[in-house]
Amino acid sequence: MTTRFFTNSSENTLLKKFSGIFEHNPDIERFDALIGYLRASGYFAIRPHLDKVPQIRLLVGINVDEIMEQYHQKGRLFLADAGRAMREFRDGLSSDIAAARYTLDVEKGILQFAGDVASKKIEIRAHPTKRLHAKIYLFIPKGFNEHKPGSVITGSSNLTAAGLGVDEVGSNYEFNVLSHDYQDVKFASDEFEKLWAEGVHVLPKVVSDITQKSHLRDDLSPFELYIKLLIEFFGPAIEYDPNSETDLPEGFMRLAYQMDAVKQGFLMLQRHHGFFLSDVVGLGKTIIAVLIAKKFFYHNGFPAHLSRVLVVAPPALLDGWQRTLDKFDLQYVELHSSGSLHKIRQPDRFDLVIVDEAHKFRNDTAESYDELQRICKTPTRRRLKDNLLARKKVILVSATPLNNRPNDIRNLVGLFQDLKDSTLEVSNLQHFFARRQKEYEQALKAPTIQATRHEVARIYEEVRNRVVKPLTIRRTRTDLTESELYASDLDAQGIRFPAVKGPHKLLYRLSPALEVLYDNTLSALSSGLTYNRYRAIGHLTQEKKHKYQNADRLSSQLAQIMKVLLLKRLDSSFHAFTQSLMRFQQATWAMVKMFASGKIFIAPALNVSEYIVEEREDELEAKILELQESDPTLEICKPDEFDPTFLPGLKADLEKLNALVEAWKEVDEDPKLDEFLVRLKTDLLNPSINHAAKVKAGSPRLVVFSESKETTNYLKVELAKHGFKSVLTIDSSNRKEQMTVVRANFDANVPLEAKTKGGEQQADDYQIIISTEVLAEGVNLHRANVIVNYDTPWNSTRLMQRIGRVNRIGSTASQVHVFNFFPTAQVDEGIELQRKAIAKLQAFHSALGEDSQIYSTEEEVTNFGLFEAAELIEDRDETLAYLDELRKFRSSNPDRFREIRNLPLRARVGRKDRHRSGHTLTYIRNHRRDAFYYSNSGEVPEELSFVEAARIFKAVAGEKAVPLHEQHHDHVNAAIAQFKETLQQEAAIGQVVDHQMGPNESKALRFLAVFINHPTLATDEEKFLLRAAQAAIKKATFARLQRDLNALEKAHKKTPLQASTLLDKTLEILRRFPLQDNVDEQVEDARGGLSTAELAPSIILSESFAL
């Protein structure tokens, strides 16, 4: 059946009708089109048919509905607005060119269109008062009359590629009709003439200007494109206003790098709901966090909504936080220690959570992690405009975000991201990190240390670029000193960062007899002892062992911890080691004695050894019997309830320990202390390196670190014997009450004189401070510039934390000196002396072992960072150098900067480069990620990092452009295809994981489904909660949810419960999590409601290279 209607289906398209009419009617003298909007990008398809048509007229409508609404809101009557019509036309044509398919034929068609307008082959008018919903295409022949009627097409198709039904373009479904009836054609022509007479003439220059200002222009230089790249990549980060935070309290400097961090961090909170604040130690992370919190307070619904802030920090750092918050007068803040999260009620009260030393929450199986995650994932009470609950924002403060296993980083990110629905380019972080963790574990099994390091570095590089970098603010001192903006700002404010010198070696020589004892002890600790005293539950018979979960693993870990403790005490001081060794001997003797008595007491919560040594067994037994009802881990066992190897191992250990204790009791020398006393006079307090001694004679400052409290106390006593009286020792027992004294004597930020009555002021009561690790974080000790690590800092992170106490903003010293102690033999030759020292360190490292719970293998130890100054060199973020360059260009060329900033997207340039000839570099972006692709014909485009791309784009002013090579468009489209394929792969991964969950997730979902599918067991409200739990599991919102559900199901299989009771226990678990507030209908979506269009890629710019 024939019909005059067509819909663009199959071959029956508008373009085919055009072709047929022009082909069979060669005498058409006028083509008129009445269209809703003009798309020059569709012009290339019909242009060949218009060559011999003398007159072409296009009448375009405007968005009159929107304009009338605007006039109505202002209480005005809309009549006609010629200027508005012209602006609408310009905007529409500009948008069309910017969104046109990136192909050569489309671009030629657009340029041909502009040329035809310029030559007046085409005349265009815009109607100022009507939205032209109807589309009319008139084909008027020469001698138009009822016998030569011409043709008219009317319907829904606009003059666009999709409306025409152009091949390879997703054609629209249209509804059009073709008529050759004279009356129809005459009526349509008369209507067109009336509307044409009312139209506003579009001058050829308007179209020419639009084209010339589009990406089709050919007058850009490589340098302009390079600056455009930087502008587009950095976005709001370009804006630097040193006075943006005007309410800094007295005594605080307005530092450029900190103000930049405030702006960057605030943007990350908006985009990703959280970020890592990871500037290296000593750069003022606390101040930056407080400034961001203050900015957030005034931009989060103020004054109608007063945002509340929760600060979580280790107990030792809470005082420092409170002082800073008081000085900045930040209201509505609550401080909680890391161990008191269970005391927080109504977490929805908080809008922002700041977690200091966040890396301590990297274990997602810990109770504290679960508590913190539930706090962070509980939505706030603030309602957005669409009545959704706002998500909580999270700042994780940690100088070492990458000093962890891949899964540890995943867990930290999971505090503010849903791991299967993230805001990053990697939407399914669960899958991403599962693969990285597997690769990481394989890397640890590599045959050589070099192979392990290489593979681990590769894994971390991928994690850094794809996950950590978009979520992290991290600047090092090197970044700040090499950035011209930051460096000049710091210089203007008189701030210098000291150069870190060292580590300097302090070698203490063991006498021959002591060296033999030292080496034998090291051997015994690493492989000669069974540590059975700490493996008791692991050696129980199976029927007894079952009451202790993971008995074998726990006993092995406990033994390993004891082994590491003794090794580190040996390294710390002979005094501390001997004391620890005697306690181990005593505990082992007590257990052997229990076997002899026939009663072995297992009571983790009691000091069993003390009861046995003091012969209070009856009292101990009564105590255990009393407590057994409330603590099932308390047990009184018989010797035959242990495996046969346990007691012999105990006795063998006791024999070796007796010998070691006797040997160490005979030692009356301490070469380490002797070397320390000598160096105090010759080096450590000498004004040649000790800045405080140079500034004020007789008032040097020295910081000494040791992990052992027994060592710090021992040193204070021994120093006093040798005339050093002004020594302050700090450990966990006195830190809180002594912090005022510490600040007065060692914090350079404390004023010389009190500014208020009773206020802080500097003191000179102490010259030497000896501390355990309690002062290694969050404390200023920068009146000193010399640090001694009395025992070994076994990884570079620990070393940098300690150095950061003195290498801080406000330090006036030009250098920081770091000294580390190492044992060696009594040999004269220098190289042999150092070789012996390294050999002992290697023995220590081997003894600590790869399974050490204290120092894990991922903390790379290159001679333990002790003999190579390179370990102290901070990395550099090259990205900051490009930002610095852009800011400098804007400052010196503001007008040109504005011109380049206003260049359109898709800007491109050809460039001469024989090494890259035939290649194209393309910058593509969507709302999730920026991507750079380096393309060559016939090859899969290679994705580059921003820095790699910027190095290629970089150009100097004056460099001339060359024409684009023939493969340019193909290369750009290949880059777009690769970008889309990456997105599709990510989406596919998400679908696979969502529908084919891991075993734990699938098990939990099935368990919940039983209650949901039961017709009567659960109420509608309870089913809503059950479904919300399923949704949370699918998005990996909470780490512990599925674990708790699976544990309940496992317990149910062992001891069956009634269905209603099981449901009650299930709901009890679910109500611990903020599930009802996290369903999609009620809470702001993690992706911010991004549409498919927003996720689609945009071409930002490109550059092709030719010979």
Rosetta blueprint (number, residue, H / E / L):
1 M L
2 T L
3 T L
4 R L
5 F E
6 F E
7 T L
8 N L
9 S L
10 S L
11 E L
12 N L
13 T L
14 L H
15 L H
16 K H
17 K H
18 F H
19 S H
20 G H
21 I H
22 F H
23 E H
24 H H
25 N L
26 P L
27 D L
28 I E
29 E E
30 R E
31 F E
32 D E
33 A E
34 L E
35 I E
36 G L
37 Y L
38 L E
39 R L
40 A H
41 S H
42 G H
43 Y H
44 F H
45 A H
46 I H
47 R H
48 P H
49 H H
50 L H
51 D L
52 K L
53 V L
54 P L
55 Q E
56 I E
57 R E
58 L E
59 L E
60 V E
61 G L
62 I L
63 N L
64 V H
65 D H
66 E H
67 I H
68 M H
69 E H
70 Q H
71 Y H
72 H H
73 Q H
74 K L
75 G L
76 R L
77 L L
78 F L
79 L L
80 A L
81 D L
82 A H
83 G H
84 R H
85 A H
86 M H
87 R H
88 E H
89 F H
90 R H
91 D H
92 G H
93 L H
94 S H
95 S H
96 D H
97 I H
98 A H
99 A H
100 A L
101 R L
102 Y L
103 T L
104 L H
105 D H
106 V H
107 E H
108 K H
109 G H
110 I H
111 L H
112 Q H
113 F H
114 A H
115 G H
116 D H
117 V H
118 A H
119 S L
120 K L
121 K L
122 I E
123 E E
124 I E
125 R E
126 A E
127 H L
128 P L
129 T L
130 K L
131 R L
132 L L
133 H L
134 A L
135 K E
136 I E
137 Y E
138 L E
139 F E
140 I E
141 P E
142 K L
143 G L
144 F L
145 N E
146 E L
147 H L
148 K E
149 P L
150 G L
151 S E
152 V E
153 I E
154 T E
155 G E
156 S L
157 S L
158 N L
159 L E
160 T L
161 A H
162 A H
163 G H
164 L H
165 G L
166 V L
167 D L
168 E L
169 V L
170 G L
171 S L
172 N L
173 Y L
174 E L
175 F L
176 N E
177 V E
178 L E
179 S E
180 H L
181 D L
182 Y H
183 Q H
184 D H
185 V H
186 K H
187 F H
188 A H
189 S H
190 D H
191 E H
192 F H
193 E H
194 K H
195 L H
196 W H
197 A H
198 E H
199 G L
200 V E
201 H E
202 V E
203 L L
204 P H
205 K H
206 V H
207 V H
208 S H
209 D H
210 I H
211 T H
212 Q H
213 K L
214 S L
215 H L
216 L L
217 R L
218 D L
219 D L
220 L L
221 S L
222 P H
223 F H
224 E H
225 L H
226 Y H
227 I H
228 K H
229 L H
230 L H
231 I H
232 E H
233 F H
234 F H
235 G H
236 P H
237 A H
238 I H
239 E L
240 Y L
241 D L
242 P L
243 N L
244 S L
245 E L
246 T L
247 D L
248 L L
249 P L
250 E L
251 G L
252 F L
253 M L
254 R L
255 L L
256 A H
257 Y H
258 Q H
259 M H
260 D H
261 A H
262 V H
263 K H
264 Q H
265 G H
266 F H
267 L H
268 M H
269 L H
270 Q H
271 R H
272 H H
273 H L
274 G E
275 F E
276 F E
277 L E
278 S L
279 D L
280 V L
281 V L
282 G L
283 L L
284 G L
285 K H
286 T H
287 I H
288 I H
289 A H
290 V H
291 L H
292 I H
293 A H
294 K H
295 K H
296 F H
297 F H
298 Y H
299 H H
300 N L
301 G L
302 F L
303 P L
304 A L
305 H L
306 L L
307 S L
308 R L
309 V E
310 L E
311 V E
312 V E
313 A E
314 P L
315 P H
316 A H
317 L H
318 L H
319 D H
320 G H
321 W H
322 Q H
323 R H
324 T H
325 L H
326 D H
327 K H
328 F H
329 D L
330 L L
331 Q L
332 Y L
333 V E
334 E E
335 L E
336 H E
337 S E
338 S H
339 G H
340 S H
341 L H
342 H H
343 K H
344 I L
345 R L
346 Q L
347 P H
348 D H
349 R H
350 F L
351 D L
352 L E
353 V E
354 I E
355 V E
356 D E
357 E L
358 A H
359 H H
360 K H
361 F H
362 R L
363 N L
364 D L
365 T L
366 A L
367 E H
368 S H
369 Y H
370 D H
371 E H
372 L H
373 Q H
374 R H
375 I H
376 C H
377 K H
378 T L
379 P L
380 T L
381 R L
382 R L
383 R E
384 L L
385 K L
386 D L
387 N L
388 L L
389 L E
390 A L
391 R L
392 K L
393 K E
394 V E
395 I E
396 L E
397 V E
398 S L
399 A L
400 T L
401 P L
402 L L
403 N L
404 N L
405 R L
406 P H
407 N H
408 D H
409 I H
410 R H
411 N H
412 L H
413 V H
414 G L
415 L L
416 F L
417 Q L
418 D L
419 L L
420 K L
421 D L
422 S L
423 T L
424 L L
425 E L
426 V L
427 S L
428 N L
429 L H
430 Q H
431 H H
432 F H
433 F H
434 A H
435 R H
436 R H
437 Q H
438 K H
439 E H
440 Y H
441 E H
442 Q H
443 A H
444 L L
445 K L
446 A L
447 P L
448 T L
449 I H
450 Q H
451 A H
452 T H
453 R H
454 H H
455 E H
456 V H
457 A H
458 R H
459 I H
460 Y H
461 E H
462 E H
463 V H
464 R H
465 N H
466 R H
467 V H
468 V H
469 K H
470 P H
471 L H
472 T E
473 I E
474 R L
475 R L
476 T L
477 R H
478 T H
479 D H
480 L H
481 T H
482 E H
483 S L
484 E H
485 L H
486 Y H
487 A H
488 S H
489 D H
490 L H
491 D H
492 A H
493 Q L
494 G L
495 I L
496 R L
497 F L
498 P L
499 A E
500 V E
501 K E
502 G E
503 P E
504 H E
505 K E
506 L E
507 L E
508 Y E
509 R E
510 L E
511 S L
512 P H
513 A H
514 L H
515 E H
516 V H
517 L H
518 Y H
519 D H
520 N H
521 T H
522 L H
523 S H
524 A H
525 L H
526 S H
527 S H
528 G H
529 L L
530 T L
531 Y L
532 N H
533 R H
534 Y H
535 R L
536 A H
537 I H
538 G H
539 H H
540 L E
541 T L
542 Q H
543 E H
544 K H
545 K H
546 H L
547 K L
548 Y L
549 Q L
550 N L
551 A H
552 D H
553 R H
554 L H
555 S H
556 S H
557 Q H
558 L H
559 A H
560 Q H
561 I H
562 M H
563 K H
564 V H
565 L H
566 L H
567 L H
568 K H
569 R H
570 L H
571 D H
572 S H
573 S L
574 F H
575 H H
576 A H
577 F H
578 T H
579 Q H
580 S H
581 L H
582 M H
583 R H
584 F H
585 Q H
586 Q H
587 A H
588 T H
589 W H
590 A H
591 M H
592 V H
593 K H
594 M H
595 F H
596 A H
597 S H
598 G L
599 K L
600 I E
601 F E
602 I E
603 A L
604 P L
605 A L
606 L L
607 N L
608 V H
609 S H
610 E H
611 Y H
612 I H
613 V H
614 E L
615 E L
616 R L
617 E H
618 D H
619 E H
620 L H
621 E H
622 A H
623 K H
624 I H
625 L H
626 E H
627 L H
628 Q L
629 E L
630 S L
631 D L
632 P L
633 T L
634 L L
635 E E
636 I E
637 C E
638 K L
639 P H
640 D H
641 E H
642 F E
643 D L
644 P L
645 T L
646 F H
647 L H
648 P H
649 G H
650 L H
651 K H
652 A H
653 D H
654 L H
655 E H
656 K H
657 L H
658 N H
659 A H
660 L H
661 V H
662 E H
663 A H
664 W H
665 K H
666 E L
667 V L
668 D L
669 E L
670 D L
671 P H
672 K H
673 L H
674 D H
675 E H
676 F H
677 L H
678 V H
679 R H
680 L H
681 K H
682 T H
683 D H
684 L H
685 L L
686 N L
687 P L
688 S L
689 I L
690 N L
691 H H
692 A H
693 A H
694 K H
695 V H
696 K L
697 A L
698 G L
699 S L
700 P L
701 R L
702 L E
703 V E
704 V E
705 F E
706 S L
707 E L
708 S L
709 K H
710 E H
711 T H
712 T H
713 N H
714 Y H
715 L H
716 K H
717 V H
718 E H
719 L H
720 A H
721 K H
722 H L
723 G L
724 F L
725 K L
726 S L
727 V E
728 L E
729 T E
730 I E
731 D L
732 S L
733 S L
734 N L
735 R H
736 K H
737 E H
738 Q H
739 M H
740 T H
741 V H
742 V H
743 R H
744 A H
745 N H
746 F H
747 D L
748 A L
749 N L
750 V L
751 P L
752 L L
753 E L
754 A L
755 K L
756 T L
757 K L
758 G L
759 G L
760 E L
761 Q L
762 Q L
763 A L
764 D L
765 D L
766 Y L
767 Q L
768 I E
769 I E
770 I E
771 S E
772 T L
773 E H
774 V H
775 L H
776 A L
777 E L
778 G L
779 V L
780 N L
781 L L
782 H L
783 R L
784 A L
785 N L
786 V E
787 I E
788 V E
789 N E
790 Y L
791 D L
792 T L
793 P L
794 W L
795 N L
796 S H
797 T H
798 R H
799 L H
800 M H
801 Q H
802 R H
803 I H
804 G L
805 R L
806 V L
807 N L
808 R L
809 I L
810 G L
811 S L
812 T L
813 A L
814 S L
815 Q E
816 V E
817 H E
818 V E
819 F E
820 N E
821 F E
822 F E
823 P E
824 T E
825 A E
826 Q L
827 V L
828 D L
829 E L
830 G H
831 I H
832 E H
833 L H
834 Q H
835 R H
836 K H
837 A H
838 I H
839 A H
840 K H
841 L H
842 Q H
843 A H
844 F H
845 H H
846 S H
847 A H
848 L H
849 G L
850 E L
851 D L
852 S L
853 Q L
854 I L
855 Y L
856 S L
857 T L
858 E L
859 E L
860 E L
861 V L
862 T L
863 N H
864 F H
865 G H
866 L L
867 F L
868 E L
869 A H
870 A H
871 E H
872 L H
873 I L
874 E L
875 D L
876 R L
877 D L
878 E H
879 T H
880 L H
881 A H
882 Y H
883 L H
884 D H
885 E H
886 L H
887 R H
888 K H
889 F H
890 R H
891 S H
892 S H
893 N L
894 P H
895 D H
896 R H
897 F H
898 R H
899 E H
900 I H
901 R H
902 N L
903 L L
904 P L
905 L L
906 R L
907 A E
908 R E
909 V E
910 G E
911 R E
912 K E
913 D L
914 R L
915 H L
916 R L
917 S L
918 G L
919 H E
920 T E
921 L E
922 T E
923 Y E
924 I E
925 R E
926 N L
927 H L
928 R L
929 R L
930 D E
931 A E
932 F E
933 Y E
934 Y E
935 S E
936 N E
937 S L
938 G L
939 E L
940 V L
941 P L
942 E E
943 E E
944 L E
945 S L
946 F H
947 V H
948 E H
949 A H
950 A H
951 R H
952 I H
953 F H
954 K L
955 A L
956 V L
957 A L
958 G L
959 E L
960 K L
961 A L
962 V E
963 P L
964 L L
965 H L
966 E L
967 Q L
968 H H
969 H H
970 D H
971 H H
972 V H
973 N H
974 A H
975 A H
976 I H
977 A H
978 Q H
979 F H
980 K H
981 E H
982 T H
983 L H
984 Q H
985 Q H
986 E H
987 A H
988 A H
989 I H
990 G H
991 Q H
992 V H
993 V H
994 D H
995 H H
996 Q L
997 M L
998 G L
999 P H
1000 N H
1001 E H
1002 S H
1003 K H
1004 A H
1005 L H
1006 R H
1007 F H
1008 L H
1009 A H
1010 V H
1011 F H
1012 I H
1013 N H
1014 H L
1015 P L
1016 T L
1017 L L
1018 A L
1019 T L
1020 D H
1021 E H
1022 E H
1023 K H
1024 F H
1025 L H
1026 L H
1027 R H
1028 A H
1029 A H
1030 Q H
1031 A H
1032 A H
1033 I H
1034 K H
1035 K H
1036 A L
1037 T L
1038 F L
1039 A L
1040 R L
1041 L H
1042 Q H
1043 R H
1044 D H
1045 L H
1046 N H
1047 A H
1048 L H
1049 E H
1050 K H
1051 A H
1052 H H
1053 K H
1054 K H
1055 T L
1056 P L
1057 L L
1058 Q L
1059 A H
1060 S H
1061 T H
1062 L H
1063 L H
1064 D H
1065 K H
1066 T H
1067 L H
1068 E H
1069 I H
1070 L H
1071 R L
1072 R L
1073 F L
1074 P L
1075 L L
1076 Q H
1077 D H
1078 N H
1079 V L
1080 D L
1081 E L
1082 Q L
1083 V E
1084 E L
1085 D L
1086 A L
1087 R L
1088 G L
1089 G L
1090 L L
1091 S L
1092 T H
1093 A H
1094 E H
1095 L H
1096 A L
1097 P L
1098 S E
1099 I E
1100 I E
1101 L E
1102 S E
1103 E E
1104 S E
1105 F E
1106 A E
1107 L L
